[in-house]
């Protein structure tokens, strides 16, 4: 198991490291039924790789509710992010497809002291990475899409 894993901007290190990291790779085949003989298979490509992570977050080394909130935020953004190991090995670009949480220890008021999480990730391939990068930069650029545009008056900018 890796000692360190980065999911976008969320670093899972030391005690936060995933307890299990599963990887699924596959090949896809179309099945063609025929009247006489066995079904014929035709290779159609490689589906997206999948990763599964099992993590344990405990109040002794983190704030489980905060970590859970960051994971929910990552899921709600519907965006791809790089997955990298602490050794610098880029596992690829993925999206978070599913997230499960089980509270294993909590206070009477519901404060989470320990949770187990299972994360499902699917490989993401951008059909047009250059166009996506330009769109992402434009979305955060001042003056575009209402992002704090400077006003222009006669005689210059204000």
C-alpha positions as CSV (number, residue, x, y, z in Angstrom):
1,X,0.0,0.0,0.0
2,X,1.2,3.5,-0.7
3,X,2.3,5.8,2.1
4,X,0.9,8.8,0.5
5,X,-1.8,9.5,-2.1
6,X,-3.1,12.8,-3.5
7,X,-6.6,13.1,-4.9
8,X,-6.7,16.5,-6.6
9,X,-5.9,18.8,-3.6
10,X,-6.7,16.3,-0.9
11,X,-3.6,14.6,0.5
12,X,-4.0,11.3,2.2
13,X,-0.8,10.8,4.2
14,X,0.5,8.7,7.1
15,X,-2.5,7.6,9.1
16,X,-4.9,9.0,6.5
17,X,-3.4,6.7,3.9
18,X,-5.9,4.4,2.2
19,X,-5.9,1.0,3.9
20,X,-6.7,-0.6,0.5
21,X,-6.2,0.6,-3.0
22,X,-7.8,-1.6,-5.6
23,X,-7.3,-1.1,-9.3
24,X,-9.6,-2.5,-12.1
25,X,-8.5,-2.8,-15.7
26,X,-10.6,-4.5,-18.4
27,X,-11.0,-5.2,-22.1
28,X,-14.4,-4.9,-23.7
29,X,-15.9,-7.3,-26.2
30,X,-19.1,-7.2,-28.2
31,X,-20.9,-10.6,-28.3
32,X,-22.3,-11.7,-31.6
33,X,-24.8,-14.6,-31.3
34,X,-24.9,-16.9,-34.3
35,X,-27.3,-19.6,-35.3
36,X,-24.8,-22.4,-35.5
37,X,-21.8,-22.6,-33.2
38,X,-20.5,-20.5,-30.4
39,X,-21.0,-16.8,-29.8
40,X,-18.3,-14.8,-31.5
41,X,-16.5,-12.1,-29.6
42,X,-15.1,-8.9,-31.1
43,X,-12.7,-6.6,-29.2
44,X,-14.2,-3.1,-29.0
45,X,-11.6,-1.3,-26.8
46,X,-10.6,-0.6,-23.3
47,X,-13.1,0.8,-20.8
48,X,-12.0,3.4,-18.3
49,X,-9.8,2.1,-15.5
50,X,-11.3,2.2,-12.0
51,X,-9.8,2.7,-8.6
52,X,-11.3,1.8,-5.2
53,X,-10.0,3.2,-1.9
54,X,-10.9,2.3,1.6
55,X,-9.9,4.8,4.2
56,X,-10.2,5.2,8.0
57,X,-10.4,8.7,9.5
58,X,-10.1,9.0,13.3
59,X,-10.2,12.0,15.6
60,X,-6.7,11.2,16.9
61,X,-5.1,12.3,13.6
62,X,-7.7,14.4,11.8
63,X,-11.2,15.9,12.0
64,X,-13.3,13.2,10.3
65,X,-16.2,15.6,9.5
66,X,-13.8,18.0,7.7
67,X,-12.3,15.2,5.7
68,X,-15.7,13.9,4.8
69,X,-16.8,17.4,3.8
70,X,-13.8,17.8,1.5
71,X,-14.6,14.5,-0.1
72,X,-18.3,15.4,-0.6
73,X,-17.1,18.7,-2.2
74,X,-14.9,16.8,-4.6
75,X,-17.8,14.6,-5.5
76,X,-20.2,17.5,-6.1
77,X,-17.8,19.4,-8.4
78,X,-18.0,16.7,-11.1
79,X,-14.5,17.5,-12.2
80,X,-11.5,15.4,-13.0
81,X,-8.3,15.5,-10.9
82,X,-4.9,13.9,-10.9
83,X,-4.2,10.9,-8.6
84,X,-0.6,10.7,-7.6
85,X,1.4,8.6,-5.1
86,X,3.9,10.0,-2.7
87,X,6.6,8.5,-4.8
88,X,5.6,10.7,-7.7
89,X,3.9,8.0,-9.7
90,X,1.0,9.5,-11.6
91,X,-1.9,7.0,-11.6
92,X,-3.9,9.1,-14.0
93,X,-6.7,11.6,-14.1
94,X,-9.9,10.4,-12.4
95,X,-13.3,11.5,-11.4
96,X,-14.9,10.6,-8.1
97,X,-18.0,8.5,-9.0
98,X,-19.1,7.2,-5.6
99,X,-18.5,7.7,-2.0
100,X,-19.6,5.7,1.0
101,X,-19.2,6.6,4.7
102,X,-19.8,4.6,7.9
103,X,-19.5,6.2,11.2
104,X,-17.7,3.8,13.5
105,X,-17.5,6.1,16.6
106,X,-19.5,9.2,17.4
107,X,-20.5,11.4,20.4
108,X,-24.1,11.6,21.7
109,X,-24.6,14.8,19.8
110,X,-23.6,13.1,16.5
111,X,-20.1,14.5,16.2
112,X,-18.1,12.0,14.3
113,X,-14.9,10.7,16.0
114,X,-14.1,7.9,13.5
115,X,-15.4,7.0,10.1
116,X,-14.6,4.5,7.4
117,X,-14.9,5.6,3.8
118,X,-15.0,3.8,0.5
119,X,-14.2,5.9,-2.6
120,X,-14.9,4.8,-6.2
121,X,-12.9,6.6,-9.0
122,X,-13.1,6.2,-12.7
123,X,-10.4,7.2,-15.2
124,X,-11.2,10.4,-17.1
125,X,-10.0,11.1,-20.7
126,X,-10.5,14.6,-21.9
127,X,-11.5,14.6,-25.6
128,X,-10.0,18.1,-26.0
129,X,-7.6,19.0,-23.2
130,X,-6.4,22.3,-24.8
131,X,-10.0,23.6,-25.1
132,X,-10.7,22.5,-21.5
133,X,-7.6,24.2,-20.1
134,X,-8.5,27.5,-21.9
135,X,-12.1,27.3,-20.6
136,X,-10.8,26.7,-17.0
137,X,-8.5,29.7,-17.2
138,X,-11.2,31.9,-18.7
139,X,-13.6,31.0,-15.9
140,X,-11.2,32.3,-13.3
141,X,-9.9,35.3,-15.2
142,X,-10.8,38.8,-14.1
143,X,-13.0,40.6,-16.6
144,X,-14.6,37.5,-17.9
145,X,-17.9,36.0,-16.8
146,X,-18.4,38.6,-14.1
147,X,-15.2,37.8,-12.2
148,X,-14.4,41.2,-10.9
149,X,-14.2,43.0,-14.2
150,X,-12.5,46.4,-14.2
151,X,-14.7,49.2,-15.4
152,X,-13.5,51.4,-18.2
153,X,-14.4,55.1,-18.3
154,X,-13.4,57.8,-20.7
155,X,-9.8,58.4,-19.9
156,X,-8.7,55.0,-18.8
157,X,-9.4,52.1,-16.4
158,X,-10.7,52.4,-12.9
